[in-house]
């Protein structure tokens, strides 16, 4: 029998920590409703970090959460990922 102690896969803990921290960083789908005022970052502004504000017309992401924010379409037609609720 080996004297080595069993340590679970560290990637499990990493993904668990990331998942739980992600919910604190970006709003999840249950917090977003049609008509909610939000701040988004559009795809072409990801490098510069320029933010846009507007009201949600449609929620495009199918999942409950996303590591970069839930993708939405604003009433003026812009599409981006929600960074925070305005």
C-alpha positions as CSV (number, residue, x, y, z in Angstrom):
1,X,0.0,0.0,0.0
2,X,1.2,3.5,-0.9
3,X,1.9,6.2,1.7
4,X,0.7,8.8,-0.8
5,X,-2.3,10.8,0.3
6,X,-5.2,11.1,-2.2
7,X,-5.7,14.6,-3.5
8,X,-8.7,15.2,-5.8
9,X,-8.1,16.7,-9.2
10,X,-7.2,20.4,-8.7
11,X,-9.1,21.5,-11.9
12,X,-12.3,20.5,-10.1
13,X,-11.6,23.1,-7.4
14,X,-10.6,25.7,-10.0
15,X,-13.8,25.3,-12.0
16,X,-15.9,25.3,-8.8
17,X,-14.2,28.6,-7.6
18,X,-14.6,30.2,-11.1
19,X,-18.2,29.2,-11.3
20,X,-19.1,30.6,-7.9
21,X,-17.1,33.8,-8.5
22,X,-18.6,34.2,-12.0
23,X,-22.0,34.6,-10.4
24,X,-20.7,37.5,-8.3
25,X,-19.0,39.2,-11.3
26,X,-21.7,39.2,-14.0
27,X,-25.5,39.2,-13.7
28,X,-27.0,35.8,-14.3
29,X,-30.0,35.1,-16.5
30,X,-32.5,35.2,-13.6
31,X,-31.6,38.8,-12.9
32,X,-32.1,39.9,-16.5
33,X,-35.6,40.7,-17.8
34,X,-36.8,42.4,-21.0
35,X,-36.7,46.1,-20.4
36,X,-33.9,46.0,-17.8
37,X,-31.3,48.8,-18.2
38,X,-27.9,47.3,-18.6
39,X,-24.3,48.1,-19.5
40,X,-22.9,45.8,-22.3
41,X,-19.7,45.4,-24.2
42,X,-20.1,44.8,-27.9
43,X,-17.9,42.3,-29.7
44,X,-16.0,45.0,-31.6
45,X,-15.3,46.9,-28.4
46,X,-14.0,44.0,-26.4
47,X,-10.3,45.0,-26.8
48,X,-10.9,48.7,-26.0
49,X,-13.5,48.0,-23.2
50,X,-15.9,50.6,-24.5
51,X,-19.2,50.1,-22.8
52,X,-22.7,50.8,-24.2
53,X,-25.9,51.3,-22.2
54,X,-29.5,50.4,-23.1
55,X,-32.5,48.3,-22.3
56,X,-32.8,44.6,-23.0
57,X,-35.1,43.6,-25.9
58,X,-34.1,39.9,-26.1
59,X,-31.8,37.5,-24.2
60,X,-29.7,35.6,-26.7
61,X,-27.6,33.3,-24.4
62,X,-29.4,30.0,-23.7
63,X,-27.6,29.2,-20.5
64,X,-28.1,30.4,-16.9
65,X,-24.7,32.2,-16.8
66,X,-21.6,32.7,-19.0
67,X,-18.0,33.4,-18.1
68,X,-18.0,36.7,-20.1
69,X,-21.6,37.7,-19.4
70,X,-25.0,36.8,-20.8
71,X,-25.4,37.9,-24.5
72,X,-28.4,40.2,-25.1
73,X,-29.9,42.4,-27.8
74,X,-30.8,46.0,-26.8
75,X,-33.9,47.8,-28.0
76,X,-31.7,49.8,-30.6
77,X,-30.4,46.5,-32.1
78,X,-26.9,46.4,-30.5
79,X,-25.8,43.0,-29.3
80,X,-23.3,42.4,-26.5
81,X,-22.5,40.7,-23.2
82,X,-24.0,42.2,-20.0
83,X,-21.3,43.5,-17.7
84,X,-23.6,45.0,-15.1
85,X,-27.1,46.2,-14.5
86,X,-27.4,50.0,-14.8
